[in-house]
Amino acid sequence: MPTFQYRALQIDGTIAEGRLEAGGRQEAFRQMEGRGLRPISLAEHRNGKPQKPESNGKAQKSEAPKRESVPGERADGRLAWTQFKLSFNRANKISARILESFTRLLSSLLAAGVPLSRALVILCKEAASPLAAVKWKEIHDLVVDGMSLADAMAKSPGTFPRVYVAMVEAGETGGFLDVVLAQIADFQAREKELRSKVMTALLYPCILVFLAVCVLVVLMVVFIPNFLPVFASFGGKLPLLTQIILSTSDLVRSYGLFALAGLVTVGILLRQWFLSPVGRRAWEGTMLRTPVVGSLIAQFAMSRFCRMLGTLLKSGVPLINALNVARRSIGNQILVDAVSNSIDRVKEGKQLGPSLADCRTLFPGSVLEMISVGEESGRLDDELVRIANVTESDLDRRLKTAVALIEPVMLFFIAGLVGIIFIGMVVPIFSLQQYIK
């Protein structure tokens, strides 16, 4: 059985070297993956003689990057065909999980001393999907052609958000790209966890609404029409509630599909409007003015801003640059504009805490005081991260409380609708019994 000499990256970022026996290169890669290793080079030994190994990426960083072989280039037209197929794929988007894995592994490779071009080649070979392989190769080609990593990522705004690109640019400028990438990966993990909590909190109310709609449709389309012959033979005047229910049932059965198509059309038009700058601002302003939802949105935005700003300051990014990057993470353009005005005051020499005082929708007075204290004590980065942690914990509790209140309200609403329909259909039957007597 052939023996393979490998050099790989361990989970903690250190380089491991060794030998293993495998029936082929693919089996060797699988064994390395089972050990939690990320391969950098793999050389096969036959009859005790080593074969030509792959490049291990130990080229000097000062050398001009060389274009290396990437999966898809060995077969003529294979990569172009993959791009052609992906252009017609409706799911033409890198998932958050794949992007986080790419970011964390790229940080580990750079921290281990692997040159950027070689690190991108490794990521291309280990891409989790054909689309990811194409995207990583595009970035690799742009980098080896002399473009910075941030500019190369900016060419794919659908994959790399603006705040992601801004942080990479700050890391490249400051010479600590590997540290910034690790911070981005941690931030993405926390962001995903917080979003997961929000989605989990909203899941049960959404299921209740869906079930309520299904029950009403079944009652209107299937159950109520069975009573029409009975009421027609009755010949008397039906109660007003029963007449409304029967009319609604008739409308649903006659024009339900047209109404559904109209709702879908209106939903598509509204979505397009919301994606426009004017529609997005109008929607964000409306959500901020909503009594309960607005405070939750502002709290979520503040948590993102504080964590991003604290993360950048910890990485050594200057305050003004960190503020310009962190404000893009807020997500709400109205709040972004408010923070932008505060950044202008910081540029004039004012402290951060008082400069943010005008944005009370985003920063309560207690948070401003904590920021001011952290700035005076020289521990602003730690204080911002602590504020983000406390805010996320409070947001989690508020979401759980809101869901606990929504659940009985939704159950009461569903029971009320079903009860009204039941009463409206039963009352004429009692009237019919009295008429027979």
KAMOFEN-V474286 format. One record per backbone hydrogen bond with DSSP energy under -1.0 kcal/mol. NH is the residue of the N-H (numbers start at 1). CO is the residue of the C=O. If there is no record, write none. Layout:
# KAMOFEN-V474286
NH:CO / NH:CO
This chain:
# KAMOFEN-V474286
3:45 / 4:20 / 5:43 / 6:18 / 7:41 / 8:16 / 9:38 / 10:14 / 13:10 / 16:8 / 18:6 / 20:4 / 22:2 / 28:24 / 29:25 / 30:26 / 31:27 / 32:28 / 33:29 / 34:30 / 35:31 / 36:33 / 37:32 / 38:9 / 40:7 / 41:7 / 43:5 / 45:3 / 46:49 / 49:46 / 51:44 / 63:60 / 73:70 / 78:75 / 79:72 / 81:77 / 82:78 / 83:79 / 84:80 / 85:81 / 86:82 / 87:83 / 88:85 / 89:86 / 93:91 / 99:95 / 100:96 / 101:97 / 102:98 / 103:99 / 104:100 / 105:101 / 106:102 / 107:103 / 108:104 / 109:105 / 110:106 / 111:107 / 112:108 / 113:110 / 114:109 / 115:57 / 119:115 / 120:116 / 121:117 / 122:118 / 123:119 / 124:120 / 125:121 / 126:122 / 127:124 / 133:129 / 134:130 / 135:131 / 136:132 / 137:133 / 138:134 / 139:135 / 140:136 / 141:137 / 142:138 / 143:139 / 144:140 / 145:141 / 146:143 / 147:142 / 152:148 / 153:149 / 154:150 / 156:153 / 159:156 / 160:156 / 165:161 / 166:162 / 167:163 / 168:164 / 169:165 / 170:166 / 171:167 / 172:168 / 173:169 / 174:170 / 175:171 / 176:171 / 180:176 / 181:177 / 182:178 / 183:179 / 184:180 / 185:181 / 186:182 / 187:183 / 188:184 / 189:185 / 190:186 / 191:187 / 192:188 / 193:189 / 194:190 / 195:191 / 196:192 / 197:193 / 198:194 / 199:195 / 200:196 / 201:197 / 202:198 / 203:199 / 206:202 / 207:203 / 208:204 / 209:205 / 210:206 / 211:207 / 212:208 / 213:209 / 214:210 / 215:211 / 216:212 / 217:213 / 218:214 / 219:215 / 220:216 / 221:217 / 222:218 / 223:218 / 224:219 / 227:224 / 231:227 / 232:228 / 233:229 / 235:231 / 243:239 / 244:240 / 245:241 / 246:242 / 247:243 / 248:244 / 249:245 / 250:246 / 251:247 / 252:248 / 253:249 / 254:250 / 255:251 / 256:252 / 259:255 / 260:256 / 261:257 / 262:258 / 263:259 / 264:260 / 265:261 / 266:262 / 267:263 / 268:264 / 269:265 / 270:266 / 271:267 / 272:268 / 273:269 / 274:270 / 275:271 / 280:276 / 281:277 / 282:278 / 283:279 / 284:280 / 285:281 / 286:282 / 287:283 / 288:284 / 289:285 / 294:290 / 296:292 / 297:293 / 298:294 / 299:295 / 300:296 / 301:297 / 302:298 / 303:299 / 304:300 / 305:301 / 306:302 / 307:303 / 308:304 / 309:305 / 310:306 / 311:307 / 312:308 / 313:309 / 314:310 / 315:311 / 316:313 / 317:312 / 322:318 / 323:319 / 324:320 / 325:321 / 326:322 / 327:323 / 329:326 / 330:327 / 336:332 / 337:333 / 338:334 / 339:335 / 340:336 / 341:337 / 342:338 / 343:339 / 344:340 / 345:341 / 346:342 / 347:343 / 349:346 / 350:345 / 355:351 / 356:352 / 357:354 / 359:356 / 360:358 / 363:359 / 368:364 / 369:365 / 370:366 / 371:367 / 372:368 / 373:369 / 374:370 / 375:371 / 376:372 / 377:373 / 379:374 / 383:379 / 384:380 / 385:381 / 386:382 / 387:383 / 388:384 / 389:385 / 390:386 / 391:387 / 392:388 / 393:389 / 394:390 / 395:391 / 396:392 / 397:393 / 398:394 / 399:395 / 400:396 / 401:397 / 402:398 / 403:399 / 404:400 / 405:401 / 406:402 / 407:403 / 409:405 / 410:406 / 411:407 / 412:408 / 413:409 / 414:410 / 415:411 / 416:412 / 417:413 / 418:414 / 419:415 / 420:416 / 421:417 / 422:418 / 423:419 / 424:420 / 425:421 / 426:422 / 427:423 / 430:426 / 431:427 / 432:428 / 433:429 / 434:430 / 435:431 / 436:432 / 437:433
